[in-house]
């Protein structure tokens, strides 16, 4: 199994993002946590990332600008 190296947390609630990031870092301090506060920003991060993509994406379904369901549809369009 591949080692978990990074995660992308997509949530408009900054407190939830901080809680999630703190929990992941407590579990394994070597995991890089990327945070986006809406789906469009998440897509921008993923399209402009240098190196490997995040191992996991945690996606909130209800967000302003571009919600989680629409973001997921866009993610599935791109290999």
N, C-alpha and C positions, 0 to 999 in steps of 0.2 A: 504494500500500500504506500502511496506517495505521502510524504510528510506535508502537513498543513503549513504553508508558508505565509499566506496572506488572506485576509477576508475583506470584503467590501460591505459596509453597513449602509443601507439606504433608508433613511427615516427622517421625517421633518421635525420630529421631537428631539431636540438637542439633549435633553436629560436622558432619554432612552438610549441615544447614541453613546453618551458618556458611560452609562451603566453597562451597556453591552461591551464597549471597548475595555472598560476596567475589568470586567469578568473574563474576557478573552486573555488579556495580559496577565491576569492572576493565574489562569490555567497554564499558559505558556508565554512567557515574556518574549520569545523569539518570533511570535506571529505578528506580522505587520498588519495594522488595522487602517483601512482607508474608509473615509466617511463622506457620504454625499447626502444633502438634505432635500433632494427631490430626484425624480427619475431622469430628468434631462441632464442634470449634473452627473449622475451615475454613468449615463451613456457617454457623456463627454470624457469622463475619466477613463472609461474602458477603451474608447476610441483613440485616446492619446497616450496611453500607458506605454512606457518603454520597458522591455523585459517581459516576464511572464505575467499572465492574467491572474487575478485572485483565485485561490482554491475554492472559495465559497462566496456566495452573494446572499446576504440577508436583506430581503426586500419588503418594506412596508407597503401594503396595498393602497392605503388612503393617504395621498399627499397632494399638495398643490402643484400647479404647473404641469407635471406629468406624473400621473399616479402609477402605482405598482403594476397594475394589470397591463396598462399600455406600455410601460417600460419592458415588461416581460415579453410582450409581443415583438417589440423592437429588438430585444436581445436574441430572440429565436430566429430572427431574419438573418443574423450574422453568425457565421461559423466561428 
